[in-house]
């Protein structure tokens, strides 16, 4: 039977523990970097949306185009229509309109999409967002 060199085995075990600890530190660092990138992307998207809100305010064609682009990147069409409706009705940005929708959703314990759909459906016909264009119908 072959004998095992204990110092060599101990060194291998210690190296294994060291590598595992380093791997855990790297995984935590990657997670932190990923979170920081996600936060920066959200901030960048918020800034970009604010600029677009200012540039598209009052131009139904640009608002409709922004709605279509938002839908193309996976945003809910109902929420986009509700944001447009609120922005036009109260003269606020789409970002501010989204904050209002989010607040109502949170305080009423309802899904944001449901709040947005109800808002659009309850709007007077002249204000109601149209499905085809993503913009608002004119009276």
N, C-alpha and C positions, 0 to 999 in steps of 0.2 A: 504494500500500500504506500502511496506517495504521501509525503508529509507536506503540509502547507506552511509556507513562510509567513508567519503572523505579521511581521513588520510590513511586508509588501502588501498583504491583504488590508491591513490597517490604513496604509497609505492610499490604496484604491478606494476604500470606503470614505476616507476623508475627502478625497478628490471628488467623489460622487456627490457628497453632501455640499461641497463648495460649488460645484456646477449647478446643482439644484437650487441653491440659495441665489446664485447669480441669475439663473433663469427666472426665478420669482421676481427679483428686482427689475429685470428687463421687462417682464410682462406688466408689472405695475407702472413702469415708466411709459411703455407703449400705450397703456390704457389712459394715462394722464395726458399724453400727447394727443391721442385720438379725441379725448374730451375737449381739450383746448382747441383743436381744429374744428370740431363741431360747433363750439361756441363762437369761434371766429366766423365760420360760415353763416351762422344765424345772424350775427351782427352785420356782416356784409350784405346779406339778403335784406335785412331790415333797412339798412342805409340805401340800398339800391331801390327798394320798394318806395321809400320816402321820396327819392328823387323822381321816380316814375310817377308817383302820385301828383307831385307838383307840376310835372311836365304834361300830364294827361288831363288835369283838372279842366273841366268845361269842354273837352273835345270828345264827343260821343264816339267817333271813329277810333280814337286812341284808347279810350276806356274799353271798348269792345275788343280791341286787339289785345290789350293787357289781360282781359278776362280769358280770351282764348289761349294766350301763352300760359297763364296760370293753370288753366285746365290741362294743358299739354304736359306740364311738369308734375301732374298728379294732384293738383288741388281740387277740392270739391266744387263743382259748378254752382251748387246751391249756395255755398258760402261766398263764392265770388260774386254772384248776383246780389246777395244780401249786402255785401260790402259796398258794391256800386250804388245800390239803392240808398243806403244810409249816407254815403258820401255825398250823393247829389242832394238828398233831402235836407241835410243839415250843413252842407258846405264844409265838410271835414275831409281828411285824407282817408284813403282806404285802410291805412294802418290804424288810424284812430277808430274807424268803423269796426275793424276786426277786434280791437280791444273792447269795444262795447259789446259785440257779440259774445266774446269770450267771457266777459263779466256776467252777462245775463245767463249764459249757459251754466256758469259755475254757481251763481246764486240760486238758480232755479233747479239745479241738479238734473239738467237735461243735456243731451248731446248737442254739441255746437251745430252740427248739421241739421238737427231737428229744429232748433231755434231759428236758424237761417231759412229753412224751408217754410216755416210758419210765417216769418216776417214777409217773405216774398209773396206767398199765397194770400196774405191778408192785406197787401198793399193795394191802393186804388189802381184800377186798370191802367191809367196813364203813367203810373210810376213803376209798374211791374216789369221786372227784367224778363226779356224774351229768351227762350231756350236756344234759338238758332244762332244769335249773334253774341250772346254773352253780355251784351250791353243793355241799356234801358230803352224801352219803347217810348216813343215821343207821344205826347198827348194830342 
